[in-house]
Amino acid sequence: MIYSAILPAQAAGAADVIGVAGVYKPAFNSGDTVTDVTLVAPAGFVTVTGAAINNATFTVRHLRAGVVQQSFASLTLTAGTDLAAEMPLTVPITVAPVLQADDVIDVQMHQNGTGLAVGAGVIAAVYVS
């Protein structure tokens, strides 16, 4: 199963943006292990060049009954990590979430320092099998 969120634009230094990727439902012959998380920007996206200090972080979170249980994957656009059109980035999984029926998966975009402007349409995909 793939859960995905399309994120809106975020100005440099702006408040956090959160996109809901979906509600987990156990399915026949489907597992509950997060195997991969990726980010990909749409065609025509203006490249966001990573920076050492003033940058942006994408965090994938697991919620139950509206309460964050944990963040389980995160990627910061640091120097050498750029977000470009149709070039997928792997988001490292830091801990395996224990998903239950009706848990929510969301993606938070956070500006660090003065941040980086991020255009609209970045797709975050969470693969569960």
N, C-alpha and C positions, 0 to 999 in steps of 0.2 A: 504494500500500500504506500502511496506517496501523498504526503500532506504538503501543501504549498501555500505561500502567502506572497502577494504582489504588494510591495511596499511603496508608499507615496514618497514624493521628494522630501528632502530635509535640508534646510539651510544650515550653513556652518554655524556651530554654536547653539543651535535651536534645541528645544525640549525634545525628550525622547519620543520616538515614533514606535508604535506597536502594531503589528499585523498578525491576525489570527490565521494559523495554518490549517487548523481543523480540530475535530473532536475524535479522539481515538475510540474505535469500536472493534472488539475482537471479531474476527471473521473465520469462517471455516477454512482450515488449512493455512491460516495466517498467524504469524508469530507476533511477539511484542517487543522485539529487539530493534533498536535504532541502529541501522547499519551504515548509513551515510547521510551527510548533510552538505548541500551545495548552495552557492549563490551564483546567479547569472544575471547579467544586465541585458536589457533588450537591444535589438538592432537600433543603431543611431544614437545610442547612449554616449554621452560625453565622458571620456575616461576620467576616473577619480584616481589621482596619483597618491599613493600612501605617503605618510609623513611620520617621522620619529616621535613627535610629541603631540601636535595638534592634528588629530585624526578621528576616525569613527570606528565604533565597535558594533558588530552584529552578534547578538546573543540569542540562542534558542532556549526557550524555557518550557517547563512542564508545570501545568496548573491543575489543581483538583479543587472543585467547589469554589473557584474564583481565587484561590490562594496559591501563590507560587510555591511549588515543592522544591524545585531546583532548576538551575541553569545547567544544561548538559552539553552544549556545544557553543563555541565562541571563536570569532575571528576579528582581529583588529587590522585596519588598513594602515600598517606601519610601512616604513621605507622598504621598497622592494615588493610590496603587496599592493597591486593596482586592481581596480575594478573596471573592466573594459567590456564593451559590447560583445555579447555572444562568446565570452571567454569564461567558462565555469571556474569557480574557486571552491576548493574543498574546505569546509569548516570543520576543524578538529573536534571530535567528540571527546569531552573531558571526563564524563561519567555516564554510565548506562542508566537511563531512567527506568523505573518500574511502573509501567503504564497499566491503568485499569480502565474499564469501560467508562466513558464520559469524561475522561481527562482531556484537557485542552493543551494543544501545542501552539505556542506563539513565538514571534520573532521580534526582538527589541533592537532598534537602532539608536545608539547613544553617541553623542558628540563628546570627545575628550579635548579639554582645553578650548581653543577657539574653533576647533573642529574642521571638517571638510564638507563642502556642499555635495550632496548626493542626489542625483536626478531620480525622477519617478520611474517605476516599473521594474526595480530589482526583484527578481524571483528567488525566494528562499524555498528550497525543497528538502523535506525530511523523509527519508526512506525507512520504512518499518517492515520487517519480515520475520 
